[in-house]
Amino acid sequence: MKSNIEGYAYYYQRAIDKDKYGYKPEAGGTGLGKTYGALQCIKENQHRKKFIYVSHRHNLLEEMSAQLESSEIKYSYLKSDSEILNAFIS
């Protein structure tokens, strides 16, 4: 386990270290550090693992994409059909 992580990052890293695949849903209020913890784990493990970050809140997806971009980590931001159509006709 990486020694320099704590909080939600530590929680996520435990699953990564067990070399488990799967979906790890995480419910909780805003401001608890879930997105920040996920970003820390992605940064720490980007060369040995692949990640899928899912949220129903677009501001979190945009925040994550901005952080990944500023860290020069490759990512894909998949949008819904309605979002693509709205962008196309706007």
DOTI-28094 format. One record per residue (C-alpha): residue number from 1; residue in one letter; z, x, y. Coordinates in nm, 4 decimals. Layout:
N
<NUM 'A' <Z X Y>>
...
This chain:
90
<1 'M' <0.0000 0.0000 0.0000>>
<2 'K' <-0.0761 0.1178 0.3508>>
<3 'S' <0.2461 0.2257 0.5165>>
<4 'N' <0.1515 0.1513 0.8774>>
<5 'I' <0.1106 -0.2259 0.8525>>
<6 'E' <0.3623 -0.5067 0.8860>>
<7 'G' <0.3874 -0.8818 0.9370>>
<8 'Y' <0.0928 -1.0889 0.8161>>
<9 'A' <-0.1111 -0.7723 0.7641>>
<10 'Y' <0.1469 -0.6619 0.5060>>
<11 'Y' <0.1298 -1.0052 0.3426>>
<12 'Y' <-0.2505 -0.9872 0.3165>>
<13 'Q' <-0.2491 -0.6239 0.2064>>
<14 'R' <-0.0319 -0.7055 -0.0959>>
<15 'A' <-0.3067 -0.9313 -0.2322>>
<16 'I' <-0.5711 -0.6671 -0.1606>>
<17 'D' <-0.3677 -0.3982 -0.3371>>
<18 'K' <-0.3415 -0.6187 -0.6458>>
<19 'D' <-0.7225 -0.6031 -0.6467>>
<20 'K' <-0.7435 -0.9807 -0.6603>>
<21 'Y' <-1.0477 -1.1786 -0.5574>>
<22 'G' <-1.0270 -1.5203 -0.4097>>
<23 'Y' <-0.9495 -1.7381 -0.1148>>
<24 'K' <-0.6162 -1.6889 0.0599>>
<25 'P' <-0.5522 -1.9911 0.2826>>
<26 'E' <-0.2893 -1.9435 0.5474>>
<27 'A' <-0.1450 -2.2354 0.7415>>
<28 'G' <0.0857 -2.1935 1.0359>>
<29 'G' <0.1250 -2.2396 1.4048>>
<30 'T' <-0.0643 -2.0606 1.6778>>
<31 'G' <0.0605 -1.7195 1.7819>>
<32 'L' <0.2220 -1.6095 1.4564>>
<33 'G' <-0.0171 -1.3181 1.4035>>
<34 'K' <-0.2366 -1.4498 1.1219>>
<35 'T' <-0.5673 -1.3531 1.2858>>
<36 'Y' <-0.4300 -1.0209 1.4081>>
<37 'G' <-0.2997 -0.9420 1.0592>>
<38 'A' <-0.6368 -1.0260 0.9045>>
<39 'L' <-0.8095 -0.7979 1.1552>>
<40 'Q' <-0.5708 -0.5120 1.0717>>
<41 'C' <-0.6445 -0.5510 0.7006>>
<42 'I' <-1.0177 -0.5621 0.7603>>
<43 'K' <-0.9994 -0.2413 0.9650>>
<44 'E' <-0.7858 -0.0654 0.7041>>
<45 'N' <-1.0011 -0.1728 0.4076>>
<46 'Q' <-1.3509 -0.2059 0.5525>>
<47 'H' <-1.5005 0.0730 0.3397>>
<48 'R' <-1.3685 -0.0513 0.0065>>
<49 'K' <-1.3613 -0.4317 0.0340>>
<50 'K' <-1.5602 -0.7211 0.1767>>
<51 'F' <-1.3974 -1.0096 0.3598>>
<52 'I' <-1.4764 -1.3669 0.4539>>
<53 'Y' <-1.2814 -1.5055 0.7485>>
<54 'V' <-1.2877 -1.8854 0.7727>>
<55 'S' <-1.1507 -2.1057 1.0481>>
<56 'H' <-1.2152 -2.4555 1.1750>>
<57 'R' <-1.1421 -2.3317 1.5280>>
<58 'H' <-1.4408 -2.1692 1.6946>>
<59 'N' <-1.2282 -1.9801 1.9433>>
<60 'L' <-1.0677 -1.7917 1.6513>>
<61 'L' <-1.4084 -1.7112 1.5051>>
<62 'E' <-1.5306 -1.5887 1.8419>>
<63 'E' <-1.2137 -1.3835 1.8893>>
<64 'M' <-1.2562 -1.2252 1.5464>>
<65 'S' <-1.6228 -1.1464 1.6063>>
<66 'A' <-1.5410 -0.9842 1.9419>>
<67 'Q' <-1.2689 -0.7718 1.7827>>
<68 'L' <-1.4929 -0.6669 1.4939>>
<69 'E' <-1.7733 -0.5817 1.7337>>
<70 'S' <-1.5461 -0.3724 1.9570>>
<71 'S' <-1.4241 -0.1902 1.6440>>
<72 'E' <-1.7873 -0.1338 1.5371>>
<73 'I' <-1.7363 -0.3249 1.2128>>
<74 'K' <-2.0417 -0.5103 1.0828>>
<75 'Y' <-2.0079 -0.8877 1.0478>>
<76 'S' <-2.2055 -1.2116 1.0223>>
<77 'Y' <-2.1084 -1.5212 1.2178>>
<78 'L' <-2.2399 -1.8244 1.0310>>
<79 'K' <-2.2681 -2.1358 1.2409>>
<80 'S' <-2.3066 -2.4975 1.1358>>
<81 'D' <-2.6381 -2.6830 1.1517>>
<82 'S' <-2.5219 -2.8897 1.4495>>
<83 'E' <-2.4245 -2.5756 1.6439>>
<84 'I' <-2.7631 -2.4185 1.5780>>
<85 'L' <-2.9447 -2.7360 1.6874>>
<86 'N' <-2.7334 -2.7668 2.0026>>
<87 'A' <-2.8071 -2.4058 2.0966>>
<88 'F' <-3.1768 -2.4574 2.0272>>
<89 'I' <-3.2184 -2.7690 2.2433>>
<90 'S' <-2.9865 -2.6601 2.5258>>
